[in-house]
Amino acid sequence: MDDIDRAILNRLQDGFPICERPYRTAAEQLGVSEEELIRRLKRMLDNKQLSRFGPMFHAERLGGGLSLCAMRVPEARFERVADQVNAFQEVAHNYARDHAFNIWFVLATETPGRIDEVVAEIEKTTGYRVYNLPKQEEYFVGLKFEV
């Protein structure tokens, strides 16, 4: 990752332009071409420096479901299970933690009832229990990681 990659990540954490040519607008703000920005984003995704690049929707406001989930997975099976969990299109984020509950992920579904269905599907696929931890109250933290 070079200085341009870092600038891209730092800038795009603050939002992505909403306009007819958002990549061109973002690229201009970063001092690179639209093609260069897209190429670098693809490379960072391919190299797993980014796990995902795309919009974040407030699922509940759109009539969907949203929940934080956790799993306890033996270290020897961690990568395999993480890949299985990540294969579900409803998994919005997935984090490794140094804790007994070592896989944490967010489910975002089209309907609230689909949360329990996806939890059951993940359990069936992985063979491990999923602890569904729906939010009690929402807070906006505005987290940003400077790279």
Secondary structure as UniProt FT lines:
FT   HELIX           3..12
FT   TURN            13..14
FT   HELIX           22..30
FT   HELIX           34..46
FT   TURN            47..48
FT   HELIX           59..62
FT   STRAND          65..71
FT   HELIX           75..77
FT   HELIX           78..86
FT   TURN            89..90
FT   STRAND          91..96
FT   STRAND          103..109
FT   TURN            112..113
FT   HELIX           114..126
FT   STRAND          131..133
//
